[in-house]
Amino acid sequence: MALHKTQGIVIGRRALGESDRLVDFYTRDHGRVRGVAKSARRTRSRFGSALELFTLGELVFFDTGRSELVRVDHFDIVHPFLRVREHLERLGQGAWVVECLTRLTADRDPQPALFGLVLRSLRALESGARPQRVATCFGLRAVDLLGHRPRIDRCVDCGRAYPFPGAGLDVLAGGLLCADCGPGADALDLSGAAVGLLKRLRTLGWDEGLRLPLAADLDAELAATVEGLMGRLIGSLPRASRFLAQTRREITARS
C-alpha cells in the first residue's frame, strides 16, 4: 500500500454509508483522485470542515493499486475559499469550473498547469473579480491545456483565411468553418468582434484578461461562446449553468 502526499482541491463530495464521505479531489501531482474519508460525517470527525467544496489542502492518502478509490488519511486546510461558497454567483461559477474540470479530465492524469489554473480561478473569485469573466477566462485556458484549442484564424475545412461571412465555430471540426463549408447544426455563431476578442485574449495574461473592459453585449457573447464550447466538449450543458440561470432570474425578480 503506497502512501502519497500532495496538494489538492475538493471538487466534489457525497455521503457514503452511514458515516463516511466519498470525496473527489483535483491534485497537483496525481490529477483527479477519488477517495473515501472514513467517519467524515461524524460530529467529532478529524476532518472537521476540511472537506467542503473548493477547499485547498494538503492531502495524504493510501493507494492499494487494486481500486480506483483511495483511502483519505488526512486533509489539512491550506485555504478554505469560504468567500466563494458564501456568495451565490461566485459559488455558481466556481461550481461550473469544477464541473467542467471533472467532466473533461480522467482519473490519475496529472496536469500541474491545470491544477494551477483552477487555483488561480478560485483566488480570483474570492478576490472579487467578476465571476462570469473568471469562468470565461478559465474555460478558454482549460480547453487549450486539454488540447481542444479551436482554430480561429482560418476555415479548418478549406483553409480560407478569416475574415469571411457566416463564420461558425464548430467544436467537432476543430475551429471556424466558413459558410461554403457548411458549419454543422451545433456550430456556434460568432460575430467578427467576438473572433477578434478570442484572438486578443490568447495574447493577454490572466489578470489582463480579467480586467479587460468590454461592452455588455460583447461580454455576453464571449461568455455564451465559452459556455457553448464547454457544453459541446462535455456533451451536454453543465448542470451548474442551470443553477446560474435560475440564480440570475431570482436576482432580477427581486430587483
Secondary structure, DSSP 8 states (H G I E B T S, - for coil): -EEEEEEEEEEEEEEETTTEEEEEEEETTTEEEEEEETTTTSTT-TTTTTTSTT-EEEEEEEE-SSSSEEEEEEEEEEE--HHHHHSHHHHHHHHHHHHHHHHH--BT---HHHHHHHHHHHHHHHHT--HHHHHHHHHHHHHHHTT---B-SB-TTT--BS--TT-EEETTTTEEE-GGG---TT-EE--HHHHHHHHHHHHS-HHHHHH----HHHHHHHHHHHHHHHHHHHTS--HHHHHHHHHHHHHHHH-
